[in-house]
């Protein structure tokens, strides 16, 4: 028993992956291709992807929204976890990586479950509300421009059904959340989000030291 979360050195992290990671060969290949890209840091950790897939199965999520898709790793994990009949709406900006995502979704046989809207995510989320999609989503994963995290929170809560989950990635921000006077908008926005969520009566909350910090919000 321990009174606080363990620190993971490289050996313990390798052990964690060795005894628990069930990544498919297709996901492994996608992750390797992504790691060769200049924006590889945008990729989530494989153990985080596996945890998110478990969340989808545990909650029975059938309508999922993802804000920030990149090469499609997390989308692929969630699309496979929700099974046939589920739908995943992905929001991202146009880029060469869109084709990578679609190629792997097609190979996995889940492309028909996924809609990719290429536009600023704030515009897409506002459009969804305008389409009458309020409180229609079971789970929303947000991993996009950090400066807009507080705005994404409000839109996500409007789009999530009561009892649904909103997930925010990078909420520990490689430790930069500890900076007293951060110089960049991204760090300030994550700090603001974290402080706001701490006492937000609209959600139940857990911030996990998984990947770069993963915050789970259950809408009341």
Order of alpha helices (4+ residues) and beta strands (2+ residues): alpha-alpha-alpha-beta-alpha-beta-alpha-beta-alpha-beta-alpha-beta-alpha-beta-beta
